């Protein structure tokens, strides 16, 4: 609400300046001025991105491949619970192959029991916790490649990068 009211108050104050004795009152608007559409200026063209490094190209290929693997399972929704369970197992195996102990946290949804997967990367000097999460289900008949699958494989990339590292 503040963000919405802020510009309105600024515009109202600016519009009322002429009538407050700070100058001559504004001329009445003509029909042509009132009807003229005000178009915002076009956004600036962003600078081109630099080419990917060979390491970034390799990561991109890996992410695309892993995203494809999840999408090939089909829709991962309650209507396709078998696919959802397959995705759970697929991701848990990937994390286990990286050397992580995967904790499966089951929770009931209707007649199904779905699972969250948890991996803990312990710190060394603090009790603070950083949670990095992604969902891997999809909506309806969607393969979720550009939503849940991409987030899940990005999380796998982070987990892969964390292997063998200790954080304060």
N, C-alpha and C positions, 0 to 999 in steps of 0.2 A: 504493500500500500504506500509506503514512503516513496519508493521509486516512481510510482505512478503519480503521486501528488506533487512531488518535487518539480518536475517540468511544468505542470499546470500552474503552480504558484509562481514560478519564474516567468512564464509567459504572461500571466495575469498582471504581475507587477510591471513587466516591461510594457505591456499594452496600456497601462494606466498612467505612465510617466507624463505623457503630454497633457493630461487633464488635471494634473496636480499643481499647476502653476509653474512648472519647470520649463516652460517654453510655450509655443503656440499650440493650440489643440490640433490634432491630426485632421487632415481633410477627409470628408466622407468618401468611403470607397465606392468606386463606380462598379457597375455590373460587370464590365469587362475585367476589372482587377479581381473581383470576387470570384469570377468563374475560371480564371486562369489556374490550371493545375500547377502545383509546385512539385517538381521532381527533384529528388536528392541527386547530388552529383554521383557519377558512377564510382564504384569502389576502385582504389588504386590496384593496378595489376601487380601481383606479387612477383618478387624476383624468382627466377628459376632455381630449383633445388640443385644442389651439387650432385654429381653422380655418386652412386653408392660405392663404398669401398668393397673389396673382395670379401671381407669378413661379413659385411652387411648383406651382400648378395647371397652368401651362403646361408645366413640366418633367414633371409626372405624365402629362399627355396625350402628350407626346413619347415618354416611356419606354414607356407602354402601346402606342403605335403601333409603335415599333421592336421591342418584344417580340413583338407580333403578327406583324410581318413575318418574324421568325426562325421563329416557331412555324408559320407558313403553309408554310414549306419542308418541313415534315413531320419525322419522327424523324431525328435527326442522329447516327447510330451506324454502326458498321462494316457492319451489315446493310443500312444505307441510305446507303452511302458517297457516292452522287451528291448526296444532300441535304447531307451533311457538307461536301462540296467546294463546293456552292452557298453554304452559310453562310460558308465561308472567304472566298470571293470577295465576297460581300455585305458582310461586315465590313471587308475590305480596302478596298473602294470607299468605304465610309463614312469610314474614316480618311483615305484619300487626298483625298476631297472637303473634308476639314477642313484640308488642306494638309500632312499628314504624309507622310514617306517610310516606306513599309511594307516591312519585310524579312520575307520568307517563309522559315521554317526548316522544311524537309521532314525527316520521319523515317519510317522504314518500320514498318508494323504489319501483319504477315502479308503478303498480296499487295498491300496498299495503301500509298501514301505520303501521310501526313497532314501538315498544316502548322500550325505555331505562327506567329502574327503578332507582329511586334515593331515598336514605335515608340519612338524615343528623343527625349526632351525634355531637351536639354542644360542643365546648370546653369551658373552663372557663376563661382563661386569655390571650389568644392570638387570632389573626385573621388569623393565618396560617391554611391551609387546607390540609388534608391528604386524597387522593382519593384512595379507594380500589375498584377495579373493576374486573369483570369477564364476559365473554360472555356466553350466553346460547343457541345460535343457533348451528346448526350442518351443516356439509358439505354434500350436495347431499342426499344420502340414508342412511348415517351414523346415528346411534343412539347417537353418540357423548358422550358415557359414559366415555371414558378415555380422553376426551378433555374438551368440554364445560360444560358437566354436572358435572364433578368432580370439575371444577373451580367454578361453580355456588354454589355447595353445600359446598365447602370450604369457600366461601364468606358468606353463611348462618351461618356456624359455627362461623366465626368471628363476624357476627352481633349478634348472640346468646350470645357470650362472652361479647360484648359491652353493653348489656342491663343493664341499671341502672348505668353505669359508666360515669364519667365525666373526660375529659382530659384537660390538661393545654394548 
